[in-house]
Every structure is written in C-alpha cells, then in structure tokens.
Amino acid sequence: MTTSISTPGLTIGELEANYPLYCKAMRLLIREGKTIAKVRRTVCWQRLEILHNCLPTQYREPDYLFALLQRELSAVH
C-alpha cells in the first residue's frame, strides 16, 4: 500500500530522530482509550507509516506498534 502523504520539509533523518516521540504520542492516545480508527487519522500514525514504508526492515507497521503498545499498557494496569 502506498501512501500519498505529503510531508514537505521532512527528511527521513528527521522522522527517525522523532521516532520515540511518535511512539510516545501513540502510547498516550492508547492510554486515553482512542480506537485504532481514530489513531490512524493522527500525524504520529502517518509519520510511523512513512518510516515503515521507507525502511521496513528497521521500523514496524503502525498496526503492529498499536497492538504492541496496547498489550504493554494493559499488562501494566
């Protein structure tokens, strides 16, 4: 699946540097009880998707990260 997301001015290096922030944002959204449908419409999801599409061996799909973080947070509570 190709995305038609335009990120003017962002480089892969900048996306990689902000990867922890995108994961943190997704973690916060999950903690707030947002559904995957709502999270898919966020900037953090789009950026994670771009990273996965450009570097699939280094970055997991956002769907996988969502499930992983959701499981992690439910184990804590």
N, C-alpha and C positions, 0 to 999 in steps of 0.2 A: 504494500500500500504506500503510495507516495503522498506526501502532504504538500499542499500549496500554501504553506505558511510562509509569510514574508517576514524576515527579521532583519530589516535594514540596519547596518552598522554593527551587527553582532558577528563575531568570529567564533569558530569552533573553540579556540583557546579561551575566549570569554565564557562560552557556555560551559566548558569543562571546569573553569575556575569557580563558577557559580553552582555547580552540581550539588554540593552539600546544601545550599540554600533552597534549591528546588525540592530536594528530598525533605527538608525541614518544613517547607510550605505544605507539601503533600501530607506529611505527618500531622500537622496542625489541622488541616481540613478533615482528615480522618477522625482525629480526636473530637472535632466539632460535630461529627456524625453525618458529614456530607456523603451523598451517594456517589458511586463511581460515575454516573451520568453527569452530575454537577462538577465533579473534579476534572472530568475530561474537557470541560469548557474553560479551564484555567490556563493562565500563562505558564505556570510551572509544568503542567502536563505537556503543553506544546513544546516547551524547551527540552524536556526529557525525551519526548518523541523525536525531536530533531537530532539529539545526541545519539539515540539508539539507531536511527536511520543512517546517520553518517558513520558511526563507529559501533556496529552491532556486536563486535566481539568484546568491547570494553564496557558497554552500557546496556543494561537490561531494558526490556519493553516496559513502558509505564504501567501496563496492566499487571505485569509481574510484580513490579515495585509496590503497587497499590495493595495487592494481595499479601505481600510480604510484610509491609508496614501495618496493615490491618491485623494480621495474625500476631505480630510483635506487640502491638498496643493492647490487643485483647488478652494476651498472656500476662501482661503487667497488671491488668485490672481484675 
